[in-house]
């Protein structure tokens, strides 16, 4: 699991919890914002609440999947290991170049 995966997953979970809470608790100030108000004007408050509850729960699930690392490339490692590997590779290339020029 990468640190960025944990961060992005946490943000998605937080936003999902916010949107789902707005739908569940029927916050009037939330439905006065431009996008929720547009959805509400098209389909009504009840349908808008259902839509935003589904979107919120979807973000929570997506955030959990990202945070546990299910959507990452399994060949990638954590940031500190990648830095060490790239420096090791640079040193090996430099040594190979020095051998070729001698």
Secondary structure, 3 states (H helix, E strand, C coil): CCHHHHHHHHHHHHHHHHHHHHHHHCCCCHHHCHHHHHHHHHHCHHHHHHHHHHHHHHHHHHHHHHHCCCCCCCCCCCHHHHHHHHHHHHHHHHHHHHHHHC
